[in-house]
Amino acid sequence: MTVTALERGRAAFDARAWGRCVAELGEADTQDPLDFDDLRRLSIGAFLAGDDELSEAVLVRGFRHCVEHRRWTESATCAFWLSFMLAQAGEHGRSSGWLERCRQLVAEHDLQDAEPGLAVAALEAHLMAESGRFDEALVSARRTASQAQAVGAVDVRTLALLDAGHCLLGLRRNAEAVRVYDEVMLEVTGGMLSPPVTGMAYCGVIAACMDLRDLRRAREWTAALSSWADDESGVPYRGFCLVHRAQIMAMGGSWADAMAEARSACDVLAEPALGLAWYALGELHRLTGSYADAEDAYRTANSLGQQPEPGLARLRLAQGRTDAALATVRRLYAEGQRTDRADVLVAYAEVVLAAGDLEAACAASEELTALAGAQDSPMLTACAQETAAALLGAEGASADALPLLRRAWAGWRELGMPYDAARVRVRIGDCCRALGDDSSALMEYDAARATFEQLGARPDVERVDRRTGAADRAPGGLTGREVEVLRLVAAGHGNREIAHRLFLSEKTVARHLSNIYGKLGCGSRGAATAWAHDHGLV
């Protein structure tokens, strides 16, 4: 018996082989125009195969088919998902037009309590939340979720629950928000949602976990998303998920992978996720010491609507521009309703301590400690302990700071965040040195330096070297970064390869080479290589 293209396309849809589904249903459509149910399959398949344009075109055909056959519920549903899809793509004018068509169909055909009417209610709750009307939006979202459950509209219920979680975060009712997100993930793992809503739920919950500094859940759901995407035969990462994936990689110490992921996100994403992608890239450049590239990335993020803070303030501090960093963090600190309040407090304390304002650092430390207690977040607890210890160290109470630092170090280690753990070891070394225990201090510095070297955290390597005196022993007056570049030149690597290995731009590598030539009095790579051999650098 011959199996038709239509049958093969339906089987591919059921098997979640999206590319094959699109090819087979597309072939079937050329033989005999598809009906609505198969158009829906083709639209979902195209979306999950990464072809948004085809997905939209097919869904428009589905809408027209349903209008022609007076299938008003399906017509309104098509209009809603077209509106939703276009909004995700940043085409807000066309999205608004399709939403208005959906509203008209809902009103004209009394569909308020059917799936399209409830979908509109969920979207309106989302828009209320986006405008800051969290209390009102929360009531609407919860009511919509309950009504959607009653009629079996599982996709709409999930969207409404995501809205409710967003509202609870906005109201600082974080524990309640976590419970809502856990409920959402029960729906996701139950396999009852459509693939597009499943992906959306994963991304929404992961974003919330990152805001809450709930790294355990963020990692758990990111791993689940990766597994689901693999199982779904090519479901693309979209939007903020791609950025959060890079951030989680960076936290875990996979900086090279995180850099590649962040660059990929900058290449493929659209606003508003694109701004966050550039900010994440800027953070990686800052940590690896590529300050010019970091500044460029932060500026690009800002041009896309993503505030480059508190990363830019930390960059200013690293550049020695303490006054500029101080002005920025004071402004951030005054903005009490920011969702990244914990990050702001940590950066604020760091900068005001550098400026010698212990009173301001004390206030930030106390607020951060209270915030960590309220959220029951191991990540925030480690931040609070480290910040409190830094304050004690600045006050000369190194013996009191040490127990807090050791708890913070254990916390970062348990979270699998090697950079943060190494940073705390430097603070432990500072306290040991202040207490006259130079031997223990050097052991802490050496352990931290090894981690920084492995990660590529060049500024931190140089800070440790200044503490141990190693920085004064570099020949030719070269900086640590210049020594690293020179060694790679002597090993025969070109500028592009050096840039890749050190997470730099080729322009930055060229600037380092120019500085090296000037300091050594060399005019070529060959002469610089000979100098490196003569002075024991290779």
C-alpha positions, 0 to 999 in steps of 0.5 A: 500500500502506497503511503502518501505525502500527507500521511508521511507528513502527519507521521513526521509531526507525531514523531516531532521530526519537524524538518521532515514534517514541513517537507512532506506536508509542503509536498502534499499541499502542492498536490491538494490544498491542506485543510485547517488541521494540517495547516496547523501542523505545518505552521507548528512544524515550520516554527520549530524548524526555525522558519518563522516566515513560512509558519506565519504564512501558513497560519494566515492561510489557516485563518482564511480557511476557517473564516471561509468555513465559518469556524469562528473559534479556530479563526479567533485562535489563529488570529491570537497566535499570529498576534503572539508570534509577531509580538515575539518577533518585535513586529508590534504593529502587525501583532496589534492588528491581529489581536484586534481581529481576534478581539472582534471575533471573540466579541461577535461570536460570544467566545469570551469563555472559549480558548481564544477569549481566554487567550486574549485575557491572558495577553491583556494580563501580560500587558497590564503587568508590563505596565506595572499594574501587578496587583490588577494583572495578578487577579486577571491572570489567576482568574484566566488560569482557572477558567482555562483549566475548566475548559481544558485549554492547557496552553492558555492556562500555562500562559496565564500562570507565567503572567501570574509568576511575573506579577508576583516577582514584580510584587516581590512575593518571590516565594509565591512566584517560585511555587507558580513556576514549579506548577508551570513546569509540572505542565511542561514535563507532563507533555500536554502542551504544544511545542511552541508553548513548551519552549516558551514556558522553559524560557520564561521559567529559566529567566525568572530563576535567573532573576531570583538567583535560583541557580539550582532551578535555572541549571535544572531547567536549562538542562531539561530544555537542552534535552527537550530541544534535542528530543524535538529534532531541531527545536531552535533556542530562541530569545532570552534562553540563548543568553541565559544558557551562555550566562549559566555556562559562564557561572560554571567556569566554561568561559570559552563555551559561554563566549561562543554562545554569547556571540551566537546570541548576538548574531541571531537574536532580535530585540529585546533579547539582543540587548541582553546578549550584548550585555552578557558578551560585555561581562565576559570581555570585562572578566577576561580583561578585554576592556575595549571590547567590553565597552563596545559591547556595553554600548551596543547593549545600551543602544538596544535598550538594555542598561549596561549596569552594573557591569559598566560600573565595575568596568569603570572601577577596574579602569581606575575611574572610581568617581565615574563608577561611584556616580553610577552605583549611587544612581542605581542604588537609589532605584529601589524597584529594579529587579536586579537589586541584588546585583546592584547591592553587590556592585554598590558595596564593591565600589563604595568600599573602594571609595572608602565609604564604609557607612554606605557599604554597611547599609548595602551589606545589611540589605543584601543579607536581609534579601538573601534570607528572604529568598533562601537563595544559596547564591545570594547567601554567598554574595551576602557573606562575601560582601559582609566579610569585605566590609569587616576586612576594610574595618580591620576586623580580618579575624571576624571576616575569615569565618564568613569568607570560608562559608562563602567559599564553601557556598560558591564551591557547592554551587559549582562557580569556580571564579567566585570561589577563587575570588573569595580565596584572594580575600581569604589570603588578604585576611591571612596576610593582615593577621601576619600569616604570610605563608597561608596567604601565599597558598590562597593566592596561588590556588586562586591564581591557578583558577584564574589562569585556567579561566582566562581571568587576566585582570584577576591573575594580574591582581594576584601577581601584584600581591605576590610581587610576581608582577614586578618580575616581568621582563621588559616592563611587559604586562601580564597580558602582553607576556601572554600575547608574546608567548603565543606569537613566539609559538607561531600563532597569528593574530586571529588565533591569539584573539580566539585563545584569549577571547580578544578581538583581532584589533585588541591583539594588534594593539597589544603587539604594538605596545610590545614592539614599543617596549622591546624596541622590536619591529617584527614578530621574528624579533619579538620571538627571539627576544622572548626566547632570550629572556626565558618566556618560552 
